[in-house]
């Protein structure tokens, strides 16, 4: 039985784990929370509880010797565990170390198109940290001979992530004069992309995991509101947005780019189940409704 290690087993990690369990993997997921460990266990995932930087945690990772590693932990300001986990898996028979990065490394492009060949241009501390993590991944390809993949992801949605809560509370707002271009992917298609990156990806190669249609922020938010019987989000002025959501969050919200994912289709040969949000969002809302009824 093959072993998979999911580092940071949150929303996407849980969906990935479910697919790997269907493929008869032994799946181990890391968590720092005892209550979260119980949730993983109930889903058939073996919890590995503890701080990733702890020697005992790293020893257990080394002992596991996984064939597949999926790494979802965002870069940390201090004691970032990525280099430690790369070292702990260096002796394992790793078929792929899949690093979940972000399209934020491209920066704000004013709505222009970017693809995997576009030079990165991070503009926030978080994006700069992502770029630095990607460099560590590439270096591990050479120093440890680890078979790495870099997957740049944006706007994950699916059951449980349909903007319901921020729309209900009025937290989600749109900025007048700044209806930005955004990119999304349904979690089911994201999992297919991550698995394809493991199975058919190239060592040290970058893949944009987004769907086939960038769209305006208002288009997605308005459809999410309409499908769930909620009020459409409020438009506010830029000056009010600074006060309401803060400069850093506003800067991320104003970033505008259209991301191509040709390698997802051409190299990884993934046929999206939900090519656009217009396909995927109604399905996600419908599954949420079924869960509430059951």
N, C-alpha and C positions, 0 to 999 in steps of 0.2 A: 504494500500500500504506500503510495506516494504521500509526502508530507508537505503541507503548505503553512507558511507563517504569515499572518496578517498583522502588521505592526501598526497599531492605532485602529482597532476594529470598531469603527463608528458606523455611520449610515451606509456609505458605500462598501465598507469592509464586510458588513453583515450580508449585503446582497451578493458580494463576491463569494463569501463563505458558503452561502446556500447553493450557488452554482457548483462550487468545487466539491461540496459534499455529494451532490448528484453525480459527480464524476468519480466518486469513491475515494476521495482524498481524506486523509487525516488532517483536520484543520485546527491550528493553534492560533489564538488571537490574543494580543497583548492588551492589557488594561491596567490603569492605576487604581480603579475603584472596586471595592468588594461587591457592592450591589451590581455593578456592571458585570462582574465575573459570573454572578448567578444568571444574568440574562444571556450571556454567551453560552453558558453550559446548557441552558434550556433550549437553545437553538442548535445544539449538537456540536458546538465549538469548544475545544479545550482551552480554558482561560489560562493565560500566563500573567499573573498579577504581580505588580511591582514596578518600580522605576526602571526605565530602560537603561539608565546609567549604572545601576547596581551590579556589582560583580556576579551575584547569584543569578540575576535575570540573564545576564550575558552568558554565563556558564550553561544555563538551561537552553538558550538559543543554540549555542555551539553543539550541545549534546543532541538536540533535535535533528540537526543536519537536514534542513528542508530542501526539497527540490525547487519549490517556488516560493519567492518572498514578494509580498506586496507591501509597500511602505507608504503610509498615509499621514504620518505625523508631520505637522508643519515645522519649519525651522524654529529652533529655540534660541533665545538671546544668550543664554548661558548653559553650558554643559549640553550642547546639542547632541542627541544620541545617534545621529546618522552615522558618523564615522565609527562609533563603537559597534553598531549593528552590522555595518559592512565588514568590520574585522571579525566579529563573532560568527559570521556566515561564510568567511573566506575558505574554510576547509570543507564546507558542505558541497554536495553534488548539485549545485544550483543550476537549474536550467534557465532561470530568468530571475533577476532582481528588478522588479518593476517599481519605479519611483513615480509617485503621483505628484507632479509639479502643477504649475498654473500658467494659464495664458497671460497672467499679469506681467510676466517677464518681457512681453512685447511693448508694454507701456501704452500710453494713449496715442492713437494714430489718427485722430480726427475723423474716424469713420472709414479710413482706408483699409484695404485688404492686407492681411499678413498670412504667411504659411511657414512651414518648417525651415525654409531657406532664408527667411527674413532675419536680419540681425536683431538680437534682443536689445531692449532699451528700457530697463527697469527704472521706474520713477518714484517708487516708495520704498521705505525700509523693508517692508515685507517682500516686495518683488526682488529687491537686491539680495535678500537672504535666500530666496528661491533660486536665483541665478548661481549664487555661491554653492548651494546644495547640488545643483546640476553639475557644477564643475567637479565636486567630490565624487559624484556618480561616475562621470567619465574617467576620472583618475583611477577609480577602483577597477574599471575595465582593464586597465593596464597593470596596476600594482598588484591586484589580487587575481587577475584573469577572471573576474566575475562577469557573467553575461548579463549586462545591465540594459534596461530600457527606460527612457524618459517619456512620460506621458503628460502632456500639458492639457489641463482640464479647465473648463469654465462652466459655471451655471448649472450645477447638477439639480435636477428636479425629478419627481416621482411621487409615489404614494407617501404621504407624510411631509412632503416638501412641495406644496402647491400655493404658497404665499397666504394660506388661510389665516394664520395668526396675525401676521403684520397687517393684513388688510382689515381684519376684524377690529384691531386695536387702533387703526389709523396711523400706525408707525410707518408704513410704506408710503412714500410720497414720490411725486415726479417733479422735476425742476423745469420751470418755464424757460423755454429757449434752449433746452438741453435734452432733447429726446434722443438719447445716445443709442448707437448700435451695440447690441449685446449678442452673446453666443451661449447656447445651452445644449445639454444632452440629457436624455432620459436615463435614469440609473440602470435600467436593463441593457440599454445599448452601451453604456459606459462599461459595464461588466463584460460584455462581449468584446469590447475593444481591449480591455486589460488582458483578457485571456488570449486574444489573438496576438497581442504584443508579446506575451510569453511564448506562444507556440510558433509564430511566424515572423517575429520582429528580429531586427539586427542588433548586434551588440553595440551599446553606446549610442543607439539611434534615437531620434526624437520623433514623437508622434503627437499631433494635435487630435485630441479626442473631443470633438464637438459635432453637433449634427449638421445637416446639409444646408440650413438656412439661417444666417444671422437675421436679426429683426430689431425693431425699435423697442426700447424698454416699455413704452406705453402699450404696445400691442400685446405683449405677454401678460402684463399686469391687468389690463382691461378684460382679457379673455378669462384669466383666473378669477376675477371678481364676478363676471357674468355667469360662469359655470357653477359657482358656489353660492349664487344669490346674494352677493355682498355688494356694497357700494364701491364704485370705481375709485381708484386712489386720487387724492387731492393733488392739484398742481400748486406749487408754491414758488415764490421768487427766490432767486439765488441768495440774496442777502438773508432771507428768513431761513434758508436751508443751512447756512453756516451756524446760526444759533441753534437750530433744531437738532442737527445730526453731527455737528463737529467737522472740523477742517479735514481730518484724515479720511473719515468715512465719505465725506462729500467728494474728496479727490478721487477715491475709488469709483464712486457712483458716476462721476463725470467722464471717466475713461470710455473712449468710443473706438471700436475697431471691429472689423469683420474678419473672422478667422476661417481659413480654408482647412479642410481635413482630407486632402487627396490621398495621403498615405494610408489613412484608415480604410479607404475603399480599395485603392490600387495595390498597396503593399500587403496590408493585413487582411484584405478580402472580406471585410465586414459589410454585410448588408443590413442597414439600420432597420429595426422594427418600427421606429418612430422617426422618420427623416426630418420632421419639423415639429415645433411645439404645438402646432395645430392638430397633429396626429397624437402626440404623446400626452399633452395636458388633459384632454378629456378622458383618456384612459386612466391616468393617475387619479383624477378626481373621482372617477367611477369606482376605482378600487378602494379609495378612502371611504366612500359611502358604503360599500359592501362590508368593510371592516367595522364601521360604526354600528351597522345593523346586526352583525353577528356578535 
